[in-house]
Amino acid sequence: MRTAVVVPTHQRRDLLAHALDSIERLDPAPGEVVVVSDGSTDGSDDVVRSRGLRLVRTEHVGAAGARNAGWRATSADVIAFLDDDCAADPGWLGALVAPFADDDDLGLVQGRTVPAGPMGPHDRAIHVEAERGLYESCNIAYRREALAATGGFDERWAQRFGGRPFGEDTDLAWRARRLGWRTAFADDAVVRHHVFPGTLADTLREQRRLGGFPLLVALVPELRDLLPGGRYFLRRHGPLAQAALLAPVVALRSRRLAVAMALPYAAWLLRRQREPGALARQVVGDAVGSASLLAGSVRHRSLVL
């Protein structure tokens, strides 16, 4: 079974070099490595050429378009996707592609993604410990037939979310599943996601992005049964946070009821955070995220809170 690793990149020369270092340490090694440089002007292309790897150039087609260009440039039976801000453990590829050998109906396998180091309160990194229905493409492999049957990543998804990548990997996996392809999760296929340092402003920006989830659920309705907090709540503590946010309004009519609505969230906060600054950040973030989800639910007529 021939394998290829596809790495899309844009303006991340140093992170790309770190990702390619990890690919060179893979055991077993892939049959082919394809790096898709999407309009990079920071010397990323030279990093790829210096290692003798295959370089494909695209011009600002976005992450979905770059991944499509990558898998179409190879004839491998199984294509593994690794993002340029991730480093693969040496056994990653072997663990990720092994399940395909025993199951002809297996269309995709997702691996485990963990932060590459400790995280501060506003830092960002993708963390995936189990199959949860989103199928993040930073660490995933597809059988070529499944990609061909679906047509690959739908490049129109970024347009739905203001030009930013969002949902195209989730959409692809569910289209494959609807065609009868099975999925699996490989615990031992580990990649380590770079930890991006952030500020409170970055945290609030990420919370505002939650407003896109109601549309994602509307377009991929299978996700509704997989929401962590139940069919209508994106976060497990979502019902508690939403009730607490409504408490000030309810207090105008009934203080006792308002206190009863706020107490469960307060208790959850104290169990999770004890440092005053962390408590304040959590409350502000939950408020912005909840407001974004509510606005997105109204805008897209798809209730996710």
C-alpha positions, 0 to 999 in steps of 0.5 A: 500500500503506497502512502503519501504525506501532504503538507499545505503551508502559507507563510510559515517557513520556520514552522514548516521546517519543524514539520518536515524535520518530523517527517524525516524521522518517520518510521516507516517513511512515506513513499512520497511527501508533497508540500503545497505552498499556497502563495508563500513568499517567506522562503518556504519554497526554498526549505522544501527544495533544499530537502529534495521534496516535491513542491506544488505551488498554488496561489491563495486557494486556501487550505482546502484548495492546497490540500486538494492540489496535494493529494491530486499530485500523488498516486498514493493509495493512502494520503495522510494530511499533516498541517505545517504547524504540527510535528509528527511522532516517529510512529505517526504514519505507521499507526495512522495507515495500518487500519486501512490494510485490514478494512477495504471499507475504511475511508479515513483514519484520524489520529491524536493531536496534542499541544506541543507544550504547556499552554497559558490561559490565552494560548491556542493549539488544537487538541483531539483525543478521540473521534468527535465528529469534526475530523480536523485535517491537521492529522488525518489520512484518507483512502484515495478512493474515498477522496476521489468519490467525494471530490475532495475538500469543498473549496467553497466552505471558506467563503461561507465563513468570511474567507477563513478556513472553517468546516471544510474538513468536517464536511468532507468526512461526513460526505464520505460517511454518507457514501458508506465509507467507515471511519476509525481513530488511531490513538497511537498516531500522534502529532504535536500541535504548535502552541500559539501564544495569545492575549485576551484579545485573541481569546475573545476573537476565538470566542466570537468565531463560535458564531459559525457553529450554528451554520456548520451544524445546519450544513452538517446536521449529523453533528447535532447528535454529537454536540458535547453539551447535548443536541443544542449546546456546543460546550458541556457547561453551556447550559450553566453559562447560558442560565447565568447570563440570563440571571441579571435579566431575571433578577428584575422580576425575581432575585431568588430565581436569578440566584438559583440560575447563577449558582450552578455556573458559579460552582462549576467555575470554582471547581475549574478555576480558583485564581481570580484572574482566571475566573474573570477570563473564563466568565468574559470568554463564556459571555462573548462565546455565548453571545456569539452562539446566540447571534449565529443561531438567530442569523442561521436559524439553527439553534446551537448555544 
